[in-house]
Amino acid sequence: MAPFLAQSSKLEETQLVLYFQDNVSAGPNATSLPVAGIAGKLWTFTQFGTVYVTDDPLTAGPEPNSASIGRAQGITVAAALNGRNALVLVSPVFTNQEYNGSTLELQGNSKQFEQVREVAVVSGTGKFRFARGYATFETYLVDPATSYSVERCNITRISKFKG
């Protein structure tokens, strides 16, 4: 254990803040849609078994016209019988100059009605290869009339050894 602890001080940490621009409407601007669920049940984010696919724009700030960073692509499954938890599998796919072509892999059980929800950073590609860490999601804005929301995602990535 001692050799590992000695090396742990050489880990590199990166902090990222991203905003997911999420539109769950059934219209042409939808970025998150239910694609499967229990037959005879309404497919909602709290109905056990409902699967959503997502391709949300990622921006540097909370406004929809903020600088584009990439896309958040993945799936969310209402995984608790009471509808309170969801399994999240999402890949921020970066298109900005600094991280272009790189991805992070986020996954975990998201407690949907908590103010702050935490999932794991389990891997990555490109500049984030072998990434480990955690990400927190906070709802920044919800407009129920248009089914539009903004989620702030704070990512703490711990990766390869320095030096």
Disulfide bonds with the S-S distance in Angstrom:
none
